[in-house]
Amino acid sequence: MVDSCQPYEIRIEGHLAPHRLRHFEGVTVRQEASGETVIVGCFRDQAALYGLLGWLQRLGATLLLVKRVED
């Protein structure tokens, strides 16, 4: 069986240190000059995606964008 996942781009307001996301496997973090943090990752299902979004909410992060992207 082949594992499939859906890649997503998530943007939040402000800069989030990449080490804060180390327990989310397969996620990359980029800090933009605009002051946004871009998180890109492949999620096996919506529960995994909502897990990250819930964690960001608990941090108090302002969510700017959640977008599914092409491979």
C-alpha positions, 0 to 999 in steps of 0.5 A: 500500500502506498502512503498518500498525503495532501500537501498544504501551505499554511501562512501565519502572521509573525515569525515562528521559530522552526524548532517549535514545529519539530514534532510535526514530521515532514513540515518545512518552515520559512520566515518571509521578509513580510513578517509572515511564517510559511509552513509547508507540509504533507498531511496524511489526512485532515485529522493531521492537518487539523492537529497542526491548525489546533496547535497553532491556535493554542499558540495564539497564532493569527492564521492568514491562509490554508491552501492545498497545493499541487505536488 
